[in-house]
């Protein structure tokens, strides 16, 4: 090669470096040259992830290769049409804005199956409950007979009451002991209608009326982390029942309701929200928060949060026990339930026409939906930002992400849906209803 050729190649590489080098620096810094506009623009990043595996992405009407998660590093600022599909599943779609030098994320997308319910347990069933580890299922039929299903074995384990009057008019409750060996079953709030059933040997049924010396206990609950201690109210007197020693002890008076949080016992008294301190000398009650002269009852708690129903004003009060000096948070709703997802801990609360979600991480509230028909129930999907709604006997799945549009799918239309229950993984939904002439516990596969 001649000296002149070498010089030409050297200057060519130098010119290429001068021209391409700045473009590479701009590219790595988040810029792109728009040939149509003939100018340099900042670019953005799009990150997407979805379940199940094998989902397909369509971006601006163009199918994209690969499977989730997807990453696009150099998108020009604009609105992009995003659609995720899979055969046999409801699709997900939004128009999301890509902003310069910013990342747009949609990382908690779930596609739900298009399936029909199957009748898991046939019959005229009044109520059912799964054990905390989801390995056992109990239900009560119209005659008051209680059944237990463990794996594929079904057996009767007791009878709720001699006559059907009580449990036809009152809700049936099931409370599992910590070791899931004992089951407290009751109709209404009167201990005359309660049974403690030994699931290993159902013949060992404990008569709480006899044990409590005729006291008509109500609101019976297990002490957390215990499989032999029960608490219950007789009027406004709170009693502790030891099933091992058969001892019944009064521990407080003037109690409207009680609950447990982190194994501590909290009461609603005339003074307000109080904590029971059994090891304190003198008075065993300490005031946490004064309350107005209303009727109250505890709702489901979560970690260090207590939920209180103001029955007089029909609203909810939320107390963070880690911040005892802070006032109660007032929420407009009649019912509530908790959800723990990958990005936040949420409290869903609702009344007959509206449901909202409180994000405990940032204390922000978002409206999930407003309805003209009755909102009969709501069940959060564990681990994902979705909630299942019973809107006038129509089951819907609604997402929390309200950018552009909120994806809401109707998954089943029923007649008289009650007793909604979803497993921890959010895969199987159970409920009571009648399809045609067939009644029972129905199972609907979601994922």
Order of alpha helices (4+ residues) and beta strands (2+ residues): alpha-beta-beta-beta-beta-beta-beta-beta-beta-beta-beta-beta-beta-beta-alpha-beta-beta-beta-beta-alpha-beta-beta-beta-beta-beta-beta-beta-beta-beta-beta-beta-beta-beta-beta-beta-beta-beta-beta-beta-beta-beta-beta-beta
